Amino acid sequence: MKIFDCLDNFKSDLKTIVTIGTFDGVHIGHQYIINYLNKIAKREQGESVLLTFSPHPRFVVNREHSHLKLIDTLDEKKEKLEKLGLQNFVVQKFTKEFSRTKYVNFVRDVLVKKLNVDHLVIGYDHQFGRNREGSIKELQELSELYNFKVEEIPPQKKEEVSISSTKIRNLVLEGDVETANKFLANNFIISGTVIDGDKIGRTINYPTANISFDKDKLIPKTGVYAVNINIFNKKFDGMLNIGVAQKKIEVHIFDFSKNIYGLDIKIEFKKLIRENIKFENIIQLKNQLIVDEKNCREFLFSLN
């Protein structure tokens, strides 16, 4: 996959099969669109292109009123898109000035002149341009003027539920990572760096790795989760606690004793095992951690 950090750096003499959007989570609906792009690109001997924006448009247009947290960081999104076989990923910086672009100008200057669009594929609710004035109706009219095809993809469903990034965010916030994972067709992940903690876990034989994470990253409901941890190109089982104070994240890796301070790790969430409990003393905490470990191990073993 070729990655371009702005529209000006993209150039293609081939037909481009384009889609546009933030694609947060790269969920089942997004995957359908990317697979469809690739199918058309192969048939038409063209290239598949996703145009996205960073930072998320809501952070720019309405940051002071937006409590939005993202399912994926940009790097996490890139990894998922590459696995899907997307050929070109264009990340355009989103600014106040860019947000004022009229939809007519967006089609002419971005889709036609910059991306050389031959075929545009969009989701069922896509709107674009200043104040989101452009819709499928305007796109169809302009596609005739500029000689490109446009297709609108209907919402994708899982177990008769229409899938959206908003629904997945709400599921994660409720701690229902199992359902969120079904809609993502992937595990919800948090990537971060291992940092120093208070080391209380060591005193009760439950050392934990404290994880720093992106400030805009969606963090699940507080509690204890069964997780997989990817480190040293290997996958380990473990249990993770999200604390109430500043949503602090600590993970205990089963059967693991190496020093990993400063290393980057990826955590895959599997199931909320229990919600947070207030303990009167450290003995109560240790006894509960023994139970948590047993429950997490049994659940993760059941997945194998």
C-alpha positions in Angstrom: 0.0 0.0 0.0 1.3 3.4 -1.0 0.7 6.1 1.7 0.5 9.8 0.8 0.6 12.5 3.5 -1.3 15.1 1.4 -3.2 15.3 -1.9 -0.5 17.2 -3.6 1.8 14.2 -3.4 -0.6 11.9 -5.1 -0.3 11.3 -8.8 -1.7 8.5 -11.0 -2.0 8.1 -14.7 -4.2 5.1 -14.2 -7.9 5.1 -13.6 -8.6 5.6 -9.9 -11.4 3.9 -8.0 -12.0 6.2 -5.0 -13.8 6.3 -1.7 -13.8 9.0 0.9 -14.2 9.0 4.7 -12.6 8.7 8.1 -13.2 5.0 8.1 -12.8 4.9 11.9 -12.5 1.3 13.1 -12.3 -0.1 9.5 -15.4 -2.1 10.4 -17.4 -4.6 8.3 -19.1 -1.9 6.3 -15.7 -0.2 5.5 -14.2 -3.5 4.6 -17.0 -4.2 2.1 -16.3 -0.8 0.4 -12.5 -1.5 0.3 -13.0 -5.0 -1.1 -15.4 -3.5 -3.7 -12.9 -0.8 -4.7 -10.2 -3.4 -5.2 -12.6 -5.6 -7.3 -13.4 -2.7 -9.6 -9.8 -1.6 -9.8 -8.8 -5.1 -10.9 -11.6 -5.2 -13.5 -10.8 -1.7 -14.9 -7.0 -2.1 -14.6 -7.0 0.9 -12.3 -6.0 1.6 -8.7 -8.0 1.7 -5.4 -7.7 4.9 -3.4 -9.0 5.9 0.0 -9.0 9.6 0.8 -9.2 10.3 4.5 -8.6 13.3 6.7 -6.4 14.0 9.8 -7.2 15.2 12.3 -10.8 14.0 12.3 -13.0 16.8 10.9 -15.0 17.0 14.1 -11.9 17.9 16.0 -11.4 20.9 13.7 -14.9 22.1 13.1 -16.3 21.6 16.6 -13.4 20.6 18.9 -14.6 22.5 22.0 -18.0 20.7 21.9 -16.7 17.3 20.6 -16.2 14.5 23.1 -15.3 12.1 20.2 -12.7 9.4 20.8 -11.5 7.3 18.0 -11.6 3.5 17.6 -8.3 3.5 15.7 -5.2 5.7 15.7 -3.9 6.6 12.2 -1.2 3.9 12.5 -3.8 1.3 13.5 -6.0 2.2 10.6 -3.1 2.0 8.1 -2.3 -1.5 9.3 -5.9 -2.7 8.8 -6.2 -1.1 5.3 -2.9 -2.6 4.2 -4.2 -6.1 5.2 -7.3 -5.5 3.0 -5.1 -4.8 0.0 -5.9 -1.1 -0.5 -3.5 0.2 -3.0 -3.4 3.9 -2.2 -4.1 5.7 1.1 -4.2 9.5 0.9 -4.2 11.4 4.2 -5.1 15.0 3.7 -4.6 17.5 6.6 -8.0 18.8 7.6 -8.1 22.5 8.4 -10.7 25.2 8.9 -9.8 26.5 5.5 -10.3 23.1 3.9 -13.6 22.7 5.7 -14.9 25.7 3.8 -14.4 24.1 0.4 -17.7 24.1 -1.6 -18.8 20.6 -2.7 -18.6 21.7 -6.4 -15.0 22.8 -5.9 -14.2 19.6 -4.0 -15.4 17.4 -6.8 -13.6 19.4 -9.5 -10.3 20.3 -7.7 -9.9 17.2 -5.5 -11.7 14.2 -7.0 -11.1 15.1 -10.7 -7.9 17.1 -10.8 -6.0 15.6 -7.9 -7.2 12.0 -7.8 -8.1 11.5 -11.4 -11.3 9.7 -10.4 -12.9 7.3 -12.8 -15.2 5.6 -10.3 -16.4 6.9 -6.9 -17.8 4.6 -4.3 -19.4 6.1 -1.1 -21.3 4.9 1.9 -25.0 5.4 2.2 -24.9 8.5 4.4 -22.0 10.3 2.9 -22.1 14.1 2.8 -19.2 16.4 1.8 -18.1 19.9 1.2 -18.8 23.1 3.2 -21.5 22.5 5.8 -21.9 19.0 4.4 -24.0 20.5 1.5 -23.0 17.8 -1.0 -24.9 14.4 -1.1 -25.4 11.5 -3.5 -27.8 13.7 -5.6 -25.2 16.4 -6.2 -22.5 13.8 -6.8 -24.5 12.1 -9.5 -25.1 15.4 -11.2 -21.4 16.3 -11.1 -20.3 12.8 -12.2 -22.1 13.4 -15.5 -20.4 16.7 -16.0 -16.9 15.4 -15.2 -17.4 11.9 -16.7 -16.9 9.6 -13.7 -19.2 6.9 -12.3 -20.6 7.1 -8.8 -22.1 4.3 -6.6 -23.7 4.4 -3.2 -23.2 1.4 -0.9 -26.1 0.5 1.4 -25.5 0.0 5.1 -23.9 -3.4 6.0 -25.5 -5.5 8.7 -24.4 -8.1 11.2 -27.1 -10.2 12.8 -29.7 -7.7 11.3 -28.0 -4.7 12.9 -26.7 -1.9 10.7 -23.1 -1.3 11.5 -21.6 2.1 12.1 -18.5 3.5 13.9 -20.8 5.3 16.3 -22.5 2.0 17.4 -19.1 0.4 17.8 -17.8 3.3 20.0 -20.8 3.0 22.2 -20.3 -0.8 22.6 -16.7 -0.3 23.6 -17.7 2.5 26.1 -20.2 0.0 27.6 -17.5 -2.7 27.9 -19.2 -4.9 25.3 -16.0 -5.6 23.4 -17.2 -9.0 22.3 -20.0 -7.5 20.2 -17.8 -4.6 19.1 -15.3 -7.2 17.8 -18.0 -8.9 15.7 -18.9 -5.6 14.0 -15.2 -4.8 13.5 -14.4 -8.3 12.2 -11.3 -7.7 14.3 -10.4 -7.3 17.9 -10.6 -3.8 19.4 -7.0 -2.8 20.1 -5.0 -0.3 22.1 -1.4 0.3 21.0 1.0 2.1 23.3 4.3 2.3 25.0 5.1 0.6 28.3 5.9 3.3 30.9 6.8 3.3 34.6 4.0 2.7 37.1 3.7 2.6 40.9 4.9 -1.1 40.9 2.3 -2.2 43.5 1.5 -5.3 41.5 5.1 -6.6 42.0 4.6 -6.7 45.7 1.8 -9.2 45.4 3.3 -11.3 42.5 1.1 -9.6 39.9 3.5 -7.2 38.0 1.8 -5.0 35.5 2.9 -3.0 32.4 1.5 0.5 32.4 0.5 1.7 29.0 0.6 5.2 27.6 -1.8 5.8 24.7 -2.9 8.4 22.2 -5.0 11.2 23.8 -7.8 10.8 21.2 -8.0 7.0 21.5 -11.3 5.4 22.7 -10.8 3.7 26.0 -13.3 1.0 27.1 -15.4 1.1 30.3 -13.4 0.6 33.5 -12.9 -2.9 34.7 -10.9 -6.1 34.1 -10.6 -7.6 30.6 -9.2 -10.8 29.2 -6.7 -9.7 26.5 -4.0 -10.8 24.1 -0.8 -8.9 24.1 1.4 -8.7 21.0 5.1 -8.1 21.8 8.4 -9.5 20.4 6.3 -10.7 17.4 4.6 -13.1 19.7 1.1 -13.2 21.2 0.6 -13.7 25.0 -2.5 -14.1 27.1 -3.1 -11.7 29.9 -5.5 -9.6 32.0 -5.9 -5.9 31.8 -7.3 -3.4 34.3 -8.7 0.0 33.3 -8.8 2.1 36.4 -11.2 4.9 37.3 -8.5 7.6 37.8 -7.7 9.0 34.4 -8.6 5.7 32.8 -5.2 4.3 33.7 -4.3 1.1 31.8 -2.3 -1.8 33.4 -1.8 -5.2 31.9 -0.5 -8.4 33.5 1.0 -10.8 31.0 0.6 -14.4 31.9 3.8 -16.5 32.1 6.0 -13.6 31.2 8.9 -12.0 33.1 11.0 -9.9 30.7 11.7 -6.2 31.1 9.7 -4.3 28.5 9.9 -0.7 29.7 9.9 1.7 26.7 8.7 -0.9 24.2 5.6 -0.6 22.0 2.9 -3.2 22.5 -0.5 -3.9 21.0 -3.3 -5.2 23.2 -6.4 -7.0 21.8 -9.5 -6.9 23.9 -11.5 -10.1 24.2 -14.0 -9.8 27.0 -15.0 -7.7 30.1 -14.5 -10.1 33.0 -15.7 -7.9 35.8 -16.3 -4.3 36.7 -14.1 -2.3 39.1 -14.3 -3.1 42.8 -13.0 -1.0 45.7 -10.8 -3.0 48.0 -10.2 -2.4 51.7 -6.7 -3.7 51.7 -4.0 -5.3 49.5 -4.9 -8.8 50.6 -8.4 -8.4 49.2 -6.9 -7.1 46.0 -4.5 -10.1 45.7 -7.3 -12.6 46.3 -9.5 -11.0 43.7 -6.6 -11.0 41.2 -6.2 -14.8 41.6 -9.9 -15.2 40.7 -9.5 -12.8 37.8 -6.6 -14.7 36.4 -8.4 -18.0 36.6 -11.5 -16.5 34.8 -9.3 -14.8 32.1 -7.3 -17.9 31.5 -10.4 -20.1 31.2 -12.1 -17.7 28.8 -9.0 -17.3 26.6 -8.4 -21.0 26.6 -12.0 -21.5 25.4 -11.3 -19.5 22.3 -8.5 -21.8 21.1 
